[in-house]
Amino acid sequence: MQFPIEAGLKDGTPVELVLAGERDLPKLAKLYDRIVAEGTSYPHEKPLAEAEFHDYWVRGKSTVVAYERPRKAEPELLGAFYLKPNWPGRARHVANAGFIVAPEWRNRGLAWLLGAAMLDYAKQLGYRSVIFNLVFSENQVARRLWEKLGFRELGIIPGAVRKNDAAYQDAIVMFRSLVSPTSPAESRSPARP
């Protein structure tokens, strides 16, 4: 996989995926603040300080951002993902990723494009699987997207997320293998116990 990647959304809008550089980070932080304020997909409750943002989205990660093509002098950031090892050492081959899409760019195929690109990029980087540790159970759009991209639910964390209204919702752990099969349990047919 070679960046930049040029692609089109469902409505034909041309977009470009690029590896994030320093000049992309202020736009990325601003978009992340908007997503955090929604309270529907990330655990943070308030905007992150610059160092916290760098730790969460950039440091030790591969970060990819999406822009409309052709790029304007002051382009709008449409969405992004980061990719990183979920654990160190012997389990470093299991990736974790996070995604954001600007509200005005949702339902146009950008999240699917970012997800598909992340899976290809993860394979290229040598990851054997991807795990999402905290998919908010009420985020049905994200859950359906990940299922379309081959993820399955591994488990539920009851009451893991406090919502903006102070009620609690469950979180789902989702997983996708990037090699087939990854374990004897995955290679068993559904009919066997």
Buried (B, 14 or more C-beta within 10 A) or exposed (E): EEEBBEBEBEEEBEBBBBEBEEEBBEBBBEBBBEBBBEBBBBEBEEBBEEEEBBEBBBEEBBBBBBBBBEEEEEBBBBBBBBBBBBEEEEEBBBBBBBBBBBEEBEEBBBBBBBBBBBBEBBBEBEBBBBBBBBBBBBBEBBBEBBEEBEBEBEEEBEEBBEEEEEEEBBBBBBBBBBEEEBEEEEEEEEEEE
